[in-house]
Amino acid sequence: MRTFAKHNKEHLASSRNDKTGSYFYTAYPNRESTVQVSNVIRRGHFQDHSQYVGLGFDRTQEGVVEKLCSPNPSKGIFYWSDSTRHLVERTNFKDSDVFEDKQLHFVGYLTETCHGMLICESHNVSKSLGFELPMGIFPK
């Protein structure tokens, strides 16, 4: 299971990788990195960041997955139309073959989209929409 703590450790490891090609890690390189980054591009260092979680869920907590994934409006908080369920079913995620796991990816995309609308554009260093795979932008 990929928790927030695990995700943060993955980011730390990626920030140490000198060949990520990510604009985020170029703008905020790890202090231990050997890559030389222009002060025009660099906005700080990875170690300057703190992780804050504005919205999250614990899938191991009883009833959480049902609330997020149930197609029954009286049991869930989202409307999973037939066309959306078909899109979820045909999307191939790495290490996610179970339908509910795929739905949770989509819930994550929803929250990332909301975050992207709330963050000031000048502070947003992400060049990725976050949901390219189910939109067919990346190979399935």
C-alpha positions in Angstrom: 0.0 0.0 0.0 1.3 3.5 -0.9 0.9 5.8 2.1 1.7 9.5 2.3 4.9 8.6 4.2 5.9 6.2 1.5 5.1 8.7 -1.2 7.3 11.3 0.6 10.2 8.8 0.8 9.8 8.2 -3.0 10.0 11.9 -3.6 13.1 12.2 -1.5 14.8 9.3 -3.4 13.8 10.9 -6.7 15.2 14.3 -5.6 18.6 12.5 -5.2 18.4 11.1 -8.7 20.4 13.4 -11.1 18.6 12.1 -14.2 14.9 12.5 -13.3 14.1 15.1 -16.0 11.4 16.5 -13.7 10.9 20.2 -13.6 10.0 19.9 -9.9 13.3 18.3 -9.0 15.1 20.9 -11.2 13.4 23.8 -9.4 13.9 22.1 -6.0 17.0 19.9 -6.3 18.3 17.9 -3.4 21.2 19.6 -1.6 23.2 16.4 -2.1 22.6 16.4 -5.9 25.6 16.8 -8.1 23.5 18.5 -10.9 24.3 22.2 -11.3 21.1 24.2 -11.5 21.0 27.8 -12.5 19.7 30.2 -9.8 17.2 31.4 -12.4 15.6 28.0 -12.5 16.2 26.9 -8.9 13.6 28.0 -6.4 15.1 26.3 -3.4 16.0 22.8 -2.3 13.9 19.7 -1.8 14.8 19.7 1.9 13.1 23.1 2.3 9.7 21.4 1.7 7.4 20.1 4.3 4.6 17.6 3.4 1.1 18.8 4.3 -2.0 16.7 3.5 -5.1 18.7 2.9 -7.2 15.7 1.8 -6.5 12.1 2.3 -8.0 8.8 3.3 -6.9 5.5 4.9 -8.1 2.6 2.8 -7.6 0.2 5.7 -10.2 2.0 7.8 -13.5 0.2 7.8 -16.1 1.6 5.2 -13.7 4.1 3.6 -13.3 2.2 0.3 -17.0 1.6 0.0 -17.8 5.3 0.6 -15.4 6.2 -2.2 -16.1 3.4 -4.7 -19.7 2.3 -4.3 -21.9 2.9 -7.4 -24.9 3.0 -5.1 -25.6 6.7 -4.2 -26.9 5.8 -0.8 -23.6 4.1 0.1 -21.0 6.2 -1.7 -20.1 9.9 -2.0 -19.4 9.8 -5.8 -21.5 9.1 -8.8 -19.8 6.4 -10.9 -21.7 6.5 -14.2 -21.6 3.5 -16.5 -19.3 5.3 -18.9 -16.9 6.3 -16.1 -16.9 2.8 -14.7 -16.1 1.5 -18.3 -13.2 4.0 -18.4 -11.9 2.8 -15.0 -12.2 -0.8 -16.1 -10.2 -0.4 -19.3 -7.4 1.8 -17.8 -4.3 -0.2 -17.0 -2.5 1.1 -13.9 0.9 -0.4 -12.9 0.2 -2.8 -10.0 -3.6 -2.1 -10.0 -5.7 -4.9 -11.5 -8.5 -4.7 -9.0 -11.4 -2.4 -10.0 -11.6 -0.7 -6.6 -7.9 0.1 -6.7 -8.4 1.7 -10.1 -11.3 3.7 -8.8 -9.1 5.0 -5.9 -6.6 6.2 -8.5 -9.4 8.2 -10.1 -10.3 9.6 -6.7 -6.7 10.7 -6.4 -6.8 12.4 -9.8 -9.9 14.3 -8.7 -8.2 15.6 -5.6 -5.0 16.5 -7.6 -7.2 18.4 -10.1 -8.8 20.4 -7.2 -5.4 21.1 -5.7 -4.2 22.3 -9.1 -7.1 24.8 -9.3 -6.3 26.2 -5.9 -2.6 26.6 -6.0 -1.2 29.9 -7.3 0.1 29.4 -10.9 3.4 31.0 -10.1 4.0 28.5 -7.3 2.9 25.4 -9.3 6.0 23.6 -10.6 4.1 20.6 -11.9 4.1 20.3 -15.7 1.9 17.2 -15.5 -1.9 17.2 -15.4 -1.7 14.1 -13.3 -4.3 12.1 -15.1 -2.7 11.5 -18.5 -3.0 7.7 -18.4 -6.8 7.4 -18.2 -7.2 10.3 -20.6 -5.2 8.3 -23.2 -2.3 10.7 -23.3 0.2 8.1 -22.1 0.2 4.5 -23.3 -2.2 2.2 -21.4 
